[in-house]
Structures are given as C-alpha cells and as structure tokens.
Amino acid sequence: MLTSFRKVKVFLFLLFANKKISNLLYNKFNVSGLLRGKSRIRISGQNNRITIRNGKYKNIQIGIDGNDNIIDIDEGVQIGSLEIIIQNSSSKILIGKNTQIGGAKIVCCEYQDQVSIGSNNLIADDVEFWACDGHSIYQNGIRINPSKPIIVSNNVWIGRNVKILKGAIILPNTVIGMGSLITAREYPANALIAGFPAKVIKEGITWSVERT
C-alpha cells in the first residue's frame, strides 16, 4: 500500500511529466521512467496496475477499458513507439529487461489475455502482437476462436512489419524475418524464421546486435 506522500508524488509525476493521464485515483501507478514525446495513458476502469521502471521511453500510448489489468515494463527497456490496447479485464502485458522496441502495437481484447515479451529482445518497427481476434467466430453455436497467450522468450530479434498472432510461442535466440506472420505454434530456439505464414528457414543459429 502506497503512503499518502508516495501517492501524491506519483500523481504529480504522472500529471506533469506526461500528457493526458486519466483516471489516476482508481488505479495503481509505479512509474520510474519518464514518458516523453506523445505519450499518454487513458484508463476507463479500476484497479489496473502499471509499472514502468527506469529506461528510455518515447511515444507510449496506453488505452485500457477494463479492470484488474497489469502492464509491467522492466529495467533498461528502450521504446521509440508503443501502443497498448486492453479492452477487457485481468489481462497481463509483460516486457523484460533491456528489450528494445522501435515501434509496436500490443492488443489484448478478451478476459485474461496475456502477452509476455522476455529480456534482451530486439523488436523493429511496425510489429504487432494480437492475443485475440477482436471478434467471435462460431461453428454450430460453439465459439471456435478463443484468445490465447503470446510468449516471446529472451534474446529474440523480430524484424520490421512482423505480425504475431495468439498462441505463438517463440523460444530463445530466434530471429524472425521482416514481414513474417507468426501463427499459433511453438517455434524452436536458435532458429531463423520467415514467411507468410512463417516457417523455420535455418536452425542452430545465433545473432548479435554488433555488426562485424
């Protein structure tokens, strides 16, 4: 439980260091990193928890319509542009330490959706994560397209304009080529993945941010 002084400090930080922060009193904020550029947080709901630790953040736009959701961004994360859309309750979005995001969109639109992005990942521009389809599809009166978690392990390099759909599990040290569509399956570690839909192109690879 935050002390009264801590609550006032967080309130003032969010009010003056960021733009268009809404619904501060009924949600929980622990923000150490300064949100710059066109950043804003809009919440319609209660008991949502947003934790943003020290890092470099620009143009983060968060929209929440629901209750009891969690957004947790760990230490050392660098973000150039990020849009987070949550349209239900009890969803969870996690971004691990030292991950770099050029530009991405994360969408959770059903109850208890989850997008988990590990540590030391490199995510390029125009990357989208969809833990849900957005609308329901029925067959013989039974829904056939429920949401599923997305899990991205550590040390994954995701190229520009990649779409990652619900149910995708990406194991460590993997590279995903530009323009790929990642569907609901488990992708192996140390693999080069590309295509629409994506498939394994090479295995037993490693990668580095350094150009040698």
C-alpha positions as CSV (number, residue, x, y, z in Angstrom):
1,M,0.0,0.0,0.0
2,L,1.4,3.4,-1.0
3,T,1.8,6.0,1.7
4,S,-0.1,9.3,1.2
5,F,3.1,11.1,0.3
6,R,4.0,8.4,-2.2
7,K,0.5,8.7,-3.8
8,V,0.9,12.4,-4.1
9,K,4.4,12.1,-5.6
10,V,3.2,9.6,-8.2
11,F,0.1,11.7,-9.0
12,L,2.2,14.8,-9.6
13,F,4.8,12.9,-11.7
14,L,2.2,11.5,-14.0
15,L,0.3,14.8,-14.2
16,F,3.2,17.0,-15.1
17,A,5.8,14.6,-16.8
18,N,3.3,13.0,-19.2
19,K,0.4,14.1,-21.4
20,K,-3.3,13.3,-20.9
21,I,-3.1,10.9,-18.0
22,S,-6.6,9.9,-17.0
23,N,-8.3,8.1,-14.0
24,L,-5.3,8.4,-11.7
25,L,-7.1,7.9,-8.4
26,Y,-8.7,4.5,-9.0
27,N,-5.6,2.7,-10.5
28,K,-2.1,1.9,-9.3
29,F,1.0,3.5,-10.9
30,N,4.7,2.8,-10.2
31,V,6.4,4.8,-12.9
32,S,10.2,5.5,-12.6
33,G,10.9,6.1,-16.3
34,L,10.0,9.4,-17.8
35,L,7.5,9.1,-20.7
36,R,8.4,11.5,-23.4
37,G,7.1,12.6,-26.8
38,K,3.4,11.9,-27.5
39,S,3.0,9.5,-24.5
40,R,-0.4,9.2,-22.8
41,I,-2.3,6.9,-20.6
42,R,-6.0,6.6,-20.8
43,I,-7.9,4.3,-18.4
44,S,-11.6,3.5,-18.1
45,G,-11.7,1.1,-15.2
46,Q,-10.4,0.4,-11.8
47,N,-7.5,-1.4,-10.0
48,N,-5.4,-1.6,-13.1
49,R,-1.7,-1.7,-12.3
50,I,1.0,0.0,-14.4
51,T,4.7,-0.4,-13.6
52,I,7.3,1.3,-15.8
53,R,10.8,1.0,-14.4
54,N,13.9,3.1,-15.4
55,G,14.5,3.1,-19.1
56,K,14.2,5.3,-22.2
57,Y,10.6,5.8,-23.3
58,K,9.0,7.8,-26.0
59,N,5.6,7.8,-27.7
60,I,4.0,5.3,-25.4
61,Q,0.2,5.3,-25.7
62,I,-1.8,3.1,-23.3
63,G,-5.6,2.6,-23.6
64,I,-7.3,0.4,-21.0
65,D,-11.1,-0.3,-20.9
66,G,-11.5,-2.7,-18.0
67,N,-10.4,-3.7,-14.5
68,D,-7.6,-5.5,-12.8
69,N,-5.2,-5.5,-15.8
70,I,-1.4,-5.4,-15.4
71,I,1.3,-3.7,-17.5
72,D,4.8,-4.3,-16.3
73,I,7.9,-2.9,-18.1
74,D,11.2,-3.9,-16.5
75,E,14.5,-2.1,-16.1
76,G,16.6,-0.8,-19.1
77,V,13.9,-1.1,-21.7
78,Q,14.1,1.3,-24.7
79,I,11.0,2.2,-26.6
80,G,10.6,4.5,-29.6
81,S,6.9,4.0,-30.1
82,L,4.5,1.6,-28.4
83,E,0.7,1.3,-28.5
84,I,-1.0,-0.9,-25.9
85,I,-4.7,-1.6,-26.2
86,I,-6.6,-3.6,-23.5
87,Q,-10.3,-3.9,-23.9
88,N,-11.3,-6.4,-21.1
89,S,-10.3,-7.3,-17.6
90,S,-7.5,-9.3,-15.8
91,S,-5.1,-9.2,-18.8
92,K,-1.3,-9.0,-18.4
93,I,1.4,-7.5,-20.6
94,L,5.0,-8.0,-19.5
95,I,8.2,-6.6,-21.1
96,G,11.5,-7.9,-19.8
97,K,14.8,-6.2,-19.0
98,N,16.8,-4.4,-21.7
99,T,14.4,-5.1,-24.5
100,Q,14.4,-2.6,-27.3
101,I,11.3,-1.7,-29.3
102,G,11.4,0.5,-32.4
103,G,7.6,0.6,-32.9
104,A,5.0,-1.9,-31.8
105,K,1.3,-2.5,-31.1
106,I,0.0,-4.9,-28.4
107,V,-3.6,-5.8,-28.3
108,C,-5.5,-7.7,-25.6
109,C,-9.2,-7.7,-26.0
110,E,-10.6,-10.6,-24.0
111,Y,-10.7,-11.7,-20.4
112,Q,-7.3,-12.8,-19.0
113,D,-5.3,-12.2,-22.2
114,Q,-1.5,-12.3,-21.9
115,V,1.4,-11.0,-23.9
116,S,4.8,-11.8,-22.4
117,I,8.0,-10.4,-24.0
118,G,11.2,-11.5,-22.4
119,S,14.6,-9.8,-21.8
120,N,17.3,-8.6,-24.2
121,N,15.0,-8.7,-27.2
122,L,15.3,-6.5,-30.3
123,I,12.0,-5.5,-31.9
124,A,11.9,-3.4,-35.0
125,D,9.2,-1.0,-36.3
126,D,5.6,-1.9,-37.2
127,V,5.5,-5.1,-35.1
128,E,2.1,-6.2,-33.9
129,F,1.1,-8.6,-31.1
130,W,-2.5,-9.9,-31.2
131,A,-3.6,-12.1,-28.3
132,C,-7.1,-12.1,-29.6
133,D,-9.0,-11.9,-32.9
134,G,-11.2,-8.9,-31.9
135,H,-14.5,-10.6,-32.7
136,S,-16.1,-14.0,-32.2
137,I,-16.4,-16.8,-34.7
138,Y,-19.0,-19.6,-34.1
139,Q,-19.5,-23.0,-35.6
140,N,-22.7,-24.9,-34.8
141,G,-23.3,-22.5,-32.0
142,I,-19.8,-23.0,-30.4
143,R,-17.2,-20.4,-30.4
144,I,-14.0,-21.6,-32.2
145,N,-11.6,-18.6,-31.8
146,P,-10.9,-18.0,-28.1
147,S,-7.9,-15.9,-27.2
148,K,-4.5,-17.5,-26.4
149,P,-1.3,-16.1,-24.7
150,I,1.7,-14.9,-26.7
151,I,5.0,-15.8,-25.3
152,V,8.3,-14.4,-26.6
153,S,11.4,-15.7,-24.8
154,N,14.7,-14.0,-24.2
155,N,17.2,-12.8,-26.9
156,V,14.7,-12.8,-29.8
157,W,15.2,-10.5,-32.8
158,I,12.0,-9.6,-34.5
159,G,12.3,-7.8,-37.9
160,R,10.1,-5.0,-39.3
161,N,6.4,-5.4,-40.1
162,V,6.0,-8.8,-38.3
163,K,2.6,-9.9,-37.1
164,I,2.5,-12.2,-34.1
165,L,-0.9,-13.9,-33.5
166,K,-2.5,-15.5,-30.4
167,G,-1.0,-18.8,-29.3
168,A,2.5,-18.1,-30.7
169,I,5.4,-19.3,-28.5
170,I,8.9,-18.1,-29.6
171,L,11.8,-19.8,-27.9
172,P,15.2,-18.1,-27.1
173,N,17.9,-16.9,-29.6
174,T,15.5,-16.8,-32.6
175,V,15.4,-14.4,-35.5
176,I,12.2,-13.5,-37.2
177,G,12.5,-12.1,-40.8
178,M,10.7,-8.9,-42.0
179,G,7.1,-9.2,-43.0
180,S,6.5,-12.6,-41.4
181,L,3.2,-13.8,-40.0
182,I,3.8,-15.8,-36.7
183,T,0.8,-18.1,-36.1
184,A,-0.2,-20.3,-33.1
185,R,2.6,-22.8,-32.6
186,E,5.8,-23.2,-30.8
187,Y,8.9,-22.0,-32.8
188,P,12.3,-23.6,-31.9
189,A,15.2,-21.9,-30.2
190,N,18.2,-20.8,-32.2
191,A,16.2,-20.7,-35.4
192,L,15.8,-18.3,-38.4
193,I,12.1,-18.0,-39.0
194,A,10.4,-16.2,-42.0
195,G,7.5,-16.3,-44.3
196,F,3.7,-15.6,-44.5
197,P,2.9,-17.8,-42.6
198,A,6.3,-18.2,-41.1
199,K,8.3,-21.4,-41.2
200,V,11.8,-22.4,-40.0
201,I,14.4,-21.5,-42.6
202,K,17.5,-22.4,-40.6
203,E,18.3,-24.0,-37.2
204,G,21.3,-23.8,-35.0
205,I,21.9,-20.1,-35.5
206,T,22.9,-17.3,-33.1
207,W,22.7,-13.5,-33.6
208,S,24.3,-10.3,-32.2
209,V,23.4,-6.6,-32.3
210,E,27.0,-5.9,-33.3
211,R,27.9,-5.6,-37.0
212,T,31.2,-7.5,-37.6
